[in-house]
């Protein structure tokens, strides 16, 4: 009889404090994911947008396709990049990734 009462008491009590501990862990996972994944990505996007808005004629840049060149003309939605000699290519502003002079100095 004692055995049956102990089993009923164990079954009625919820393990790990019930559902509240589950919610705490779920919220903790979202907080960690925000600080390690979402926030750094937003910071990189903001820096890239700032870089693209500050482009000037004569800046050395690298495109998404890996083409190195010098900015020769800037419009609202596109940039004309001089690749070699008199070769000029039009690129969308969103395809310009970074300043190539930073890459050359790093080597």
C-alpha positions in Angstrom: 0.0 0.0 0.0 2.8 2.4 0.8 4.4 1.5 -2.5 1.2 2.6 -4.4 1.0 5.9 -2.5 4.7 6.6 -3.3 4.1 6.0 -7.0 1.1 8.3 -7.1 3.0 11.0 -5.3 5.9 10.7 -7.7 3.6 10.8 -10.7 1.8 13.9 -9.5 4.9 15.9 -8.9 6.4 17.4 -12.1 10.1 16.9 -12.8 12.5 19.9 -13.0 10.0 22.4 -11.6 7.4 21.9 -14.3 7.1 23.9 -17.5 8.8 27.0 -16.1 12.3 25.5 -16.4 11.6 24.6 -20.0 10.6 28.2 -20.7 13.7 29.6 -19.0 15.9 27.3 -21.1 14.1 28.3 -24.3 14.5 32.0 -23.6 18.1 31.5 -22.7 18.7 29.8 -26.1 17.1 32.7 -28.0 19.2 35.2 -26.0 22.4 33.4 -26.8 21.4 33.0 -30.5 20.7 36.8 -30.7 24.1 37.8 -29.2 26.2 35.3 -31.2 24.4 35.2 -34.6 21.9 38.0 -35.2 23.6 41.0 -33.6 27.0 40.5 -35.3 25.3 40.0 -38.7 23.4 43.3 -38.3 26.6 45.1 -37.4 28.4 43.7 -40.5 25.4 44.8 -42.7 25.5 48.3 -41.2 29.3 48.7 -41.8 28.9 47.4 -45.4 26.1 49.9 -46.0 28.2 52.7 -44.6 31.1 51.7 -46.8 29.0 51.7 -49.9 27.5 55.1 -49.1 30.9 56.6 -48.6 32.4 55.4 -51.9 34.3 58.0 -53.8 36.0 58.3 -57.2 39.4 56.7 -57.1 38.7 54.2 -54.3 40.1 50.7 -54.9 37.4 48.1 -54.4 36.7 44.4 -54.7 33.4 43.1 -56.1 31.4 40.0 -55.1 32.9 38.2 -58.1 36.4 38.9 -57.0 37.2 41.7 -59.5 39.6 44.3 -58.3 39.3 47.8 -59.7 39.2 51.5 -59.1 35.9 53.5 -58.9 35.7 55.9 -61.8 32.0 57.0 -61.6 29.3 56.7 -58.9 25.5 56.9 -59.5 22.6 56.2 -57.2 22.2 52.5 -57.9 25.4 51.5 -59.7 29.2 52.1 -59.8 31.5 52.1 -62.8 34.8 50.4 -62.0 37.9 50.7 -64.1 39.5 47.3 -64.2 42.5 47.7 -66.4 43.6 50.6 -68.6 40.5 51.8 -70.4 38.3 48.8 -69.4 35.3 50.0 -67.4 32.5 47.7 -66.0 29.2 48.8 -64.5 28.4 47.1 -61.2 25.4 47.4 -58.9 26.4 49.1 -55.7 25.3 46.0 -53.7 28.0 44.0 -55.4 30.9 46.1 -54.1 32.2 44.4 -51.0 35.3 46.1 -49.6 38.2 48.4 -50.0 41.0 46.5 -51.8 43.7 48.8 -50.4 43.1 47.2 -47.0 43.7 43.8 -48.5 46.9 44.8 -50.1 48.3 46.3 -46.9 47.4 43.2 -44.9 49.7 41.0 -47.1 
